[in-house]
Structures are given as C-alpha cells and as structure tokens.
Amino acid sequence: MEHVVAVDLGGTTMKGGLVARDGTILHAERRPTPRAEGPAAVIAAVSAFVTALAERHPTPAPGPVPGPASGLVPGPAPGSAPGSAPRAVGLVVPGLVTPARAVFSAAFGWRDVPAEAFTDVDLPVALGHDVRAAGEAELAHGLPGDAPSGDVLFVPIGTGIAGAVALSGSLYGGASGWAGQIGHIPVRPGGLPCGCGQRGCLSAYASAGAVAARCGETSAEEVLRRVRRGDAHARQVWDDAVEALALALATYTLLLDPELVVVGGGLSLAGPALIGPLRDRLAARLAFRRPPRVRASRLGPDAGLLGAALLAWRAT
C-alpha cells in the first residue's frame, strides 16, 4: 500500500508513523525526544527515527484504524504491494519554520536548521510547523459541520503552546507565516521566565511542561492526580494554568471572534477537568458578549502526525 513517513516532533516525545494516502495510519510508534542533550542530539534522533520508519513494511492493521479513514488528499488511492518504499517524508516541528528550514525553536535552542538535516533517506522531505499542520488535519478531519463559519482556533497544549488560526475555513499564516504564537502572549507581565526569552508568557504557566515543572512532577498527568487527591499546591498550579489560558483566549476572541476553540495536545486528555473550568473562566472574562464554543480535539494526539502526512503527500 502506498504510504508516507510522518513525524511529529514534540518537546518530550517524537510521534512517528506510516500513513496511507486516504489517511489510514498503517503503523505508529513513539520515541523519547533527547531535548536535554542539545539540538544536535535531537536532529540526529529525528533522522534515525525517519530511517527506521522508512525501512518498515506496512500492512493495514485489522479492525478499526487509529486515524481518519478518508480525505487526506483528494482523489483515488492507488495501491501497491505491502513493503513498498515510502513516497515522501513529512516532518513537523515547533518554533519558527519555513518549508526550507527550522528557523528557531525555544524548546530545542536551534537556529536555521535546513530541512535536509533531519533525514538521511533519499526521499522528498516536507518540513512544516507542528501546530499549523495539526490545524490542517483538524480542518480536514475533525470539523465536519462543526464550525460553519470556518473561524476556528486550534490550540494544542503540550511541552509548549501554539495556535493554528483558521479564518473562513483557511489557515492564516500572517505576514511572515508565523501567526498563532499564542503561547507567547504575556499573561503575567514580569512573571515567570519563558524559554523564548520573555517573561510571563502563557506557556510558562499553562503548558503541560510548565504545569509539571511547577509541581516538581515529570508530567501534567501526575499533577492532575494530585489535584484529584486534594493537594492544595497542585490545585493552585492547575487553577493558574486554566486562568492563564482563559485570559489568552479572551484576548484572541476579542480580536478575531472565533466560532470554535479546539484544545488539543496531551493536556486536552484531561477532558472535563480542563475543558469545563476553561469554558467557565473564558465566559467570565467576556462579560459583554457570548464566548466561543470550546471543546477537546477529536483527533487527539494524532493531529500532528496526520498533519505531517498531509505535507508529505503534497511533496509527492
């Protein structure tokens, strides 16, 4: 079956897979991101991951597939024998990104890394922004009839936070193609330092990485367990995160009036513990107008992977 290699690079975990033209995820796996070892180690780890994925022989898994079953690319899906070589590689990374290079990432500390540095395989390589690509996947697969205006903000919350801005059904990149850096909106001027060099950014309070670090835990999931056990410090950190998110989303709403806000990334798996309080806090900050609807992503952690596959198929 024809397929592409797709990799979604996160600050903690790399998600990789083989994705068919119709969007079926034929194979998926994860590897840790060696962020503490520096940018060169991360680049080498991505390259090794791409090579390992390209050498796999995919076959569709029996039963339900862990991804959308149609719509990645318009048109028919010509088949080929299992074990065929992938057609292209799609890689999505955080930070400032162009199709030719990863310009800057506060998470990894790199600057001006060419796309070809991330892989040794002899295939077309498509490089893109992780959140923008995930937003494209959401538009393609996660929003059937859910937002008729097409005015949507997709906000994945993981090691960091960014946003994909959709206006009238099309992603908006801004003058430089870097619109959506909602994670660096200052929500506490002069507050906690952020990896970008500013202080008081949304990411410093509400990213999964920040929530975990402020409680001395290795994951936001552990913090949420402490919240449910009645831990006062964990509750304060969690409430700070929700309030910071509400403040940033209120600012966005007043500027661009979205119909829908879709929360993705690992923190969205908290479900009602995050989405319910966030709706309430956002509504409280928009006293004179109705707030947009807020819900968790339907694609979950696969959004970035499917977005990377979209980029790869376009490169074929």
C-alpha positions, 0 to 999 in steps of 0.5 A: 500500500502506498504510504508516507513517513510522518513525524511529529516532533514534540518537546518530550516525545517524537510521534512517528508513523506510516500513513496511507494516502486516504489517511489510514495510519498503517503503523505508529510508534513513539520515541523519547525526544533527547531535548536535554542533550542539545539540538544536535542530539535531537536532529540526529534522533529525528533522522534515525527515527525517519530511517527506521520508519522508512525501512518498515513494511506496512500492512493495514492493521485489522479492525478499526484504524487509529486515524481518519479513514478518508480525505487526506488528499483528494482523489483515488488511492492507488495501491501497491504491494505491502513493503513498498518504499515510502513516497515522501517524508513529512516532518513537523516541528515547533518554533519558527519554520519555513518549508526550507528550514527550522528557523528557531525553536525555544524548546530545542535552542536551534537556529536555521536548521535546513530541512535536509538535516533531519533525514538521511533517506533519499526521499522528498522531505516536507518540513512544516510547523507542528501546530499549523499542520495539526490545524490542517488535519483538524480542518480536514478531519475533525470539523465536519459541520462543526464550525460553519463559519470556518473561524476556528482556533486550534490550540494544542497544549503540550511541552509548549503552546501554539495556535493554528488560526483558521479564518473562513475555513483557511489557515492564516499564516500572517505576514511572515507565516508565523501567526498563532504564537499564542503561547507567547502572549504575556499573561503575567507581565514580569512573571515567570521566565519563558524559554523564548526569552520573555517573561510571563508568557502563557506557556510558562504557566499553562503548558503541560511542561510548565504545569509539571515543572511547577509541581516538581512532577515529570508530567501534567498527568501526575499533577492532575492526580494530585489535584484529584487527591486534594493537594492544595499546591497542585490545585493552585498550579492547575487553577493558574494554568486554566486562568492563564489560558482563559485570559489568552483566549479572551484576548484572541476572541476579542480580536478575531471572534472565533466560532470554535476553540479546539484544545488539543495536545496531551493536556486536552486528555484531561477532558472535563477537568480542563475543558469545563473550568476553561469554558467557565473562566473564558465566559467570565472574562467576556462579560459583554458578549457570548464566548466561543464554543470550546471543546477537546480535539477529536483527533487527539494526539494524532493531529500532528502526525496526520498533519505531517502526512498531509505535507508529505503527500503534497511533496509527492 
